[in-house]
Amino acid sequence: MSKIKENGILSGHTGRFVYRELNGKQVVQSMPSHYRDANTDAQKKQRSGMRNILAYYRLLKDVIVEQFEDSSGVRKSPYHSFVHHNILLSPVELPQAEYNKGLSVLAPYIISFGSLPPLEVAVEDNSLRFCMKSEEWVKGDILRLIKVECPVSGNNTPSSLDATYVDEVINEPENKLIMTSRLPHGAYAYVHIRNAVSRSLVSSQRLLLI
C-alpha cells in the first residue's frame, strides 16, 4: 500500500504502480510483471557452497569464537568473519536436503585469522607436524588442536561430522617438533593463541584434510 509523506508525495505501491520520490518530485513506475532469477550453474554452485559454510559454522561456532581478530577496524561477529574468509574459496557443495539433515562435507576452511605468524603445519603419514619456534612463543601461549572427524571415507560425501578441540598451554617451547599420532579421516588444524589485554591474538590457519 502507499503512504502520503509530509510533503504530499506518495511512497509505496498501489495495484500495479510503485510511487517514490526522486529529487523532490513524485515518480510513478509500473511494477515488473515478473522477476528474473538467472539461476545459472555458477549461482547454484555458490548457493550450495554457502550451505556447507553455514553447516561448518554451526559445527565450529563454539570453537572459533575467539579465533578471528578485528583487523578491519569494524567489529565483526565470529559468524560474519567465518563467512567472509571462506565465501571466496572454491565452493564445497552441499545439497539442500543434506543441509536440512544437519550433514556437511569435509572442507579446508579458514578457521582462524590474526596477527601471529601462521604455523607451517604439514600432513605426513596421516599425522600433523610442525616445528614450534621458540622466538615466536611467550609463556602462557596456547596451542589448540581442532579436530573435525568424519565417519565415512569419501571427502565429498555429506556426513554427520564431529568437532572437538584440545588446548595445551605452552610455557617452554624450546624449538621442539610437534607431531600428532595417526589421525582418522577428517579435517584438522593447529592454531596458536595468545591472550592479550583486551582480546586474543591468533595465527591464521586453515583445516587440512586427512
Phi, psi and omega per residue, in radians:
M1 nan 2.779 -3.133
S2 -1.729 2.607 3.059
K3 -2.150 2.543 3.105
I4 -1.603 2.112 3.127
K5 -1.354 2.989 -3.093
E6 -1.043 -0.497 -3.140
N7 -1.533 0.141 3.082
G8 1.488 0.077 -3.115
I9 -1.624 2.387 3.126
L10 -1.344 2.550 3.075
S11 -2.414 2.247 -3.136
G12 2.154 -2.759 3.137
H13 -2.345 2.584 3.063
T14 -2.383 2.136 -3.090
G15 1.049 -2.188 -3.098
R16 -1.693 0.216 -3.058
F17 -2.091 2.509 3.103
V18 -1.964 2.273 -3.133
Y19 -1.938 2.337 3.084
R20 -2.669 2.984 -3.127
E21 -1.861 2.325 3.095
L22 -2.361 2.005 -3.119
N23 0.948 0.687 3.082
G24 1.409 0.105 -3.118
K25 -2.069 2.675 3.094
Q26 -1.328 2.282 3.086
V27 -2.146 2.332 3.111
V28 -2.109 2.272 3.106
Q29 -2.287 2.615 3.037
S30 -1.406 2.516 3.118
M31 -1.252 2.549 3.100
P32 -1.111 2.498 -3.133
S33 -1.253 -0.420 3.074
H34 -2.751 2.791 3.124
Y35 -1.880 2.372 -3.116
R36 -1.638 2.333 2.990
D37 -2.208 1.873 -3.065
A38 -0.968 -0.663 3.085
N39 0.861 0.811 -3.137
T40 -1.255 2.930 3.093
D41 -1.038 -0.670 -3.141
A42 -1.134 -0.705 3.115
Q43 -1.156 -0.736 3.105
K44 -1.073 -0.715 3.139
K45 -1.141 -0.704 3.136
Q46 -1.153 -0.715 3.113
R47 -1.131 -0.716 3.127
S48 -1.124 -0.688 3.086
G49 -1.147 -0.644 3.110
M50 -1.118 -0.630 3.105
R51 -1.059 -0.692 -3.133
N52 -1.222 -0.632 3.064
I53 -1.051 -0.779 3.141
L54 -1.149 -0.669 3.106
A55 -1.115 -0.674 3.119
Y56 -1.204 -0.693 3.110
Y57 -1.085 -0.730 3.097
R58 -1.033 -0.626 -3.130
L59 -1.298 -0.651 -2.961
L60 -1.903 0.040 -2.955
K61 -1.023 -0.575 3.135
D62 -1.350 -0.367 -3.118
V63 -1.474 -0.726 -2.972
I64 -1.648 0.155 -3.026
V65 -0.999 -0.510 -3.120
E66 -1.941 0.267 -2.964
Q67 -1.826 0.244 3.043
F68 -2.274 1.948 3.118
E69 -1.296 2.702 3.107
D70 -1.562 1.566 -3.086
S71 -1.706 -0.185 -3.046
S72 -1.590 -0.221 -3.052
G73 1.548 -0.203 3.078
V74 -1.962 2.092 -3.063
R75 -1.187 2.182 3.104
K76 -1.981 2.585 3.042
S77 -1.269 2.758 3.059
P78 -0.951 -0.619 3.118
Y79 -1.071 -0.909 -3.104
H80 -1.145 -0.621 3.112
S81 -1.147 -0.773 -3.130
F82 -1.091 -0.800 3.123
V83 -1.130 -0.782 -3.105
H84 -0.998 -0.733 -3.065
H85 -1.426 -0.255 -3.060
N86 -1.991 -0.256 -3.063
I87 -1.179 -0.454 -3.113
L88 -1.556 -0.089 3.079
L89 -1.279 2.856 3.086
S90 -1.025 2.193 -3.038
P91 -1.065 2.373 2.953
V92 -1.811 1.930 -2.912
E93 -1.398 2.520 3.096
L94 -2.426 2.046 3.120
P95 -1.073 2.641 -3.120
Q96 -1.020 -0.726 -3.111
A97 -1.083 -0.674 -3.140
E98 -1.269 -0.634 3.082
Y99 -1.080 -0.721 -3.140
N100 -1.113 -0.435 3.119
K101 -1.485 -0.047 -3.116
G102 1.458 0.305 -3.140
L103 -1.605 2.901 3.059
S104 -2.733 2.943 -3.090
V105 -1.960 2.394 3.099
L106 -0.937 2.382 -3.093
A107 -2.652 2.569 -3.133
P108 -1.499 1.040 -3.070
Y109 -1.295 2.698 3.008
I110 -1.331 2.125 -3.065
I111 -2.023 0.033 3.023
S112 -2.760 2.623 3.139
F113 -2.650 2.090 -3.085
G114 -2.902 -2.851 -2.956
S115 -1.713 -0.173 3.098
L116 -1.341 2.627 3.139
P117 -1.025 2.360 3.119
P118 -1.118 2.558 3.062
L119 -1.407 2.283 -3.115
E120 -1.534 1.366 -3.052
V121 -1.559 2.386 3.117
A122 -2.166 2.704 3.046
V123 -1.702 2.212 -3.128
E124 -2.490 2.034 3.105
D125 0.921 0.888 3.134
N126 1.031 0.517 3.087
S127 -2.307 2.801 3.000
L128 -1.798 2.471 3.100
R129 -2.569 2.552 3.005
F130 -2.797 2.843 3.118
C131 -1.728 2.144 3.102
M132 -1.447 1.932 -3.088
K133 -1.508 2.102 -2.997
S134 -1.070 -0.544 -3.095
E135 -1.240 -0.237 -3.128
E136 -1.719 0.012 -3.080
W137 -2.093 2.598 3.011
V138 -2.173 2.801 -3.095
K139 -1.028 2.315 3.131
G140 1.632 -0.062 3.071
D141 -1.102 2.740 -3.088
I142 -2.019 2.371 2.995
L143 -1.885 2.033 -3.094
R144 -1.908 2.202 3.042
L145 -1.804 2.053 3.133
I146 -1.785 2.283 -3.118
K147 -2.128 2.204 2.986
V148 -2.088 1.734 -3.003
E149 -1.741 2.583 -2.977
C150 -2.213 2.244 -3.105
P151 -1.379 -0.153 3.127
V152 -1.979 2.807 -2.974
S153 -1.489 -0.506 -3.041
G154 -1.374 2.338 3.134
N155 -1.162 -0.524 -3.053
N156 -1.724 0.206 -3.120
T157 -1.663 2.119 3.079
P158 -1.037 2.373 -3.070
S159 -2.631 2.933 3.068
S160 -1.522 1.685 -3.070
L161 -1.411 2.691 3.138
D162 -2.167 2.179 -3.099
A163 -1.970 2.289 3.055
T164 -2.450 2.935 3.044
Y165 -2.594 2.719 3.134
V166 -2.277 2.244 3.105
D167 -1.831 2.399 3.048
E168 -2.213 2.164 3.109
V169 -1.415 2.236 -3.074
I170 -1.817 2.085 3.075
N171 -1.931 -0.585 -3.121
E172 -2.309 1.506 -3.075
P173 -1.172 -0.771 3.029
E174 0.941 0.652 3.083
N175 0.865 0.659 -3.044
K176 -1.551 2.754 3.090
L177 -1.499 2.228 3.073
I178 -1.816 2.230 -3.127
M179 -2.561 2.289 3.107
T180 -1.419 2.921 2.910
S181 -1.287 3.070 3.112
R182 -1.064 2.316 -3.057
L183 -1.863 2.559 3.072
P184 -1.246 2.995 -3.138
H185 -0.970 2.243 -3.127
G186 2.948 -2.842 3.116
A187 -2.208 2.371 -2.984
Y188 -2.446 2.722 3.069
A189 -2.750 2.544 2.898
Y190 -1.736 2.437 3.078
V191 -2.286 2.337 3.071
H192 -1.603 2.153 -3.096
I193 -2.188 2.363 3.085
R194 -2.261 2.180 3.132
N195 -1.431 1.863 3.095
A196 -1.570 -3.040 -3.034
V197 -1.097 -0.858 -3.037
S198 -2.005 -0.087 -3.109
R199 -2.822 2.995 3.071
S200 -1.650 2.415 3.000
L201 -1.720 2.459 -3.070
V202 -2.420 2.804 2.980
S203 -1.558 2.679 3.113
S204 -1.503 2.100 -3.066
Q205 -2.449 2.752 3.039
R206 -2.302 2.752 -3.140
L207 -1.199 2.494 3.053
L208 -1.932 2.390 -3.087
L209 -1.579 2.389 3.076
I210 -2.170 nan nan
